[in-house]
């Protein structure tokens, strides 16, 4: 399960998230499709061209396990903090990247403050959009349905801090490719088209 924590420093808070997949879902396809082709070739080589439920089930189980394992391998610990003019994002042990607050157009995120049981989430799903078209994707690498209350509280604090530091409001515009409970946060004067 992904874990989130806050490290208190002066003068800003550092939000630390573990097992975060910092790539888009489309980049996962570049990994999934070749692996699927390899598993299909293994199936045809071992079993032949016919359909046999047992070997197909076993290979799909191995395929999904392989993809889930690779997503976990490529997941990183992410630390995010703010100062007066920048947002810093550090992926793993790499040097932190500085993004000017004025260049951040907005971000999509779950509403971690919701009280609706069906929409409660402790999954990390935060996508920052920059003026130059770059995106900072932070996705949870765990596939779970249960809600971790401590992680949800930390994500709620992060959401409130990001809104305050970036002077963003929830526009309540749901992103069409996500489930319910994901909202666009931005300043209307810097909104994307």
N, C-alpha and C positions, 0 to 999 in steps of 0.2 A: 504494500500500500504506500502511495506517495506520502511523504511527510513534509510538513511546512513548519517553519520556526521563525522566530524573530530574534535577532541579535541586537541588543540595545547599545548604540555607540553615540558619541557626541559629534555633531548635532543632529544626525539623522538616524533613522532605523534602517537596518539591513534585513530585508525579507529573504529568507532562504527556503528554497523548494527543492526537494529531492526527487529523483527519478522523473525528470521532465524531459519530454521529447521535443527538442527545439526546432522541428522541421514541420513543413506543411503535410497535409494528408496526401497531396499529389506526389510528394517526394517519396512517400511510402510505396506508391505504385511502382516507382522505378526499382524498388527492391523486391516487391511481391511478384510482379509478372515474370521476371527471369527465374525466380525460385519455383514458381508454378510450372513453368516450361520444363525445368530440370526434373521435377517430380513426375510430370506427365511422361517424359522420356524414360525415366526409370520404370514407371508402370508398364509402358509398352514393351520395354526390353525384357522385364521379368515375367509379366503375365501374358502379354500379347495384346492384340487389338480388341479383344472382346471385353464386355463389361462384367466384372465380378465384384459383388458388393463388399465382400470382406477386404480384399486388397485395396479397393477404392477408399473404403472407410479408414483403413489404416494409414494410407498415404495422405489423405486429407487431414487426419489428426496430426501426423508428423509435419505436414506443411504448415498448419496453423501454429503448432508449437514452435517451429523454426522461425516463422515471421514474428511471433510474440517475443521469442528470445532475442532476435536481432533488434527489435524495437527497444527492449530493455538494455541491450548492450550499447546502443547509440544514445540512450538517455543520459542526461547529465544533471549534476546539481547546479541550480541557477540561483544567483544572488542578485537582488535588485535593490537599489537605494537611490535617493534623490539628494541633490543639493540645490542651491538657489537657482541655477540655470540649466542643470542637466539631469537626465535620468541615466543611471549606470546599470548595465546588465553584464554580469560575469557568468560565462558558461564553463562549468568545471574549473580547471586550474588555469584557463586562458586569462589573458589580461582583460580587465573590464572594458567594455565598449561604452563610450559616452555619447548620448543622444541629446541634442539640445531640446529643451521643453517646447520651444517655439516650432520645432520641426515635427513634433508629434501631432498628427491631425486628430487622432482619436483611437479608441480601442473597443473591441468586442470582448465581452466577458459575461459569465454567468452572474446573475444577481444573487450573490452569496448571502445577502441580508433577508432574502425572502423567508416567509414563515409557512408558505404553502408546502405541505409534505411531499407532494408530487414533484415539485420543482427544486427542493433542497438538494444541494450538491456540494461535495468536497473534492470534486474532480477539478484539476487545474486546466482551464481552457481560457487563455487570455491571448489575444492577437492585437498587437500594436501596429498602427499604420502610420508611416512617415510621409512627409511632404514629397520626398523624392521617389516615392513608389515602393520603397523597401518595407518589408513586413518583419516584425519580430513575433515569431510563433512560439507559444508556450503551451504545450499539450501534455496531459497526464499520460504516462506510459502504462498505467494499470487499468485493467478493464474490470471494474467492479460496480456493483449497484448500491452497496451499502454506503452510508454517509458517516464519515469520521468527524465527529463534533469538534475536536480540537483543531483539525486542519481547516474546517469550515470557518471557525472563529478567526484564525490567522488570515485566511483568504478574504474574509469580510474586512478585517483591519487593513489588508493590503489594498483592497478596492477603495476603501474610504481614503486612505493615504494617497493613492494615485489620483483620485478625483480632486482632492484638496491641492496636491502639489501641481497638478496640470491645469487646475481651474476648469474641470470638466463636469458636465451634468449628464445624467442619464437621459438620452433622447427617447428612450423606449421604442426605438426602431429595431424590430427583430430582424436579425440577419437571416435571409431566406434559406441558407444552406445548413443552418443549425436547428437544434430542437428548441422547444419553448424554454423561456427563462434566460436566453442569451440576449443581451442588450448592447446597443451602441452608446458609448460614452464619449462626448466631445464638447467643444465650445462651438456654438452655432456659427461664430465668425470664421472658424477654421475648418468647417465641415467639408467632407469630400463630396464630389458630385455624385 
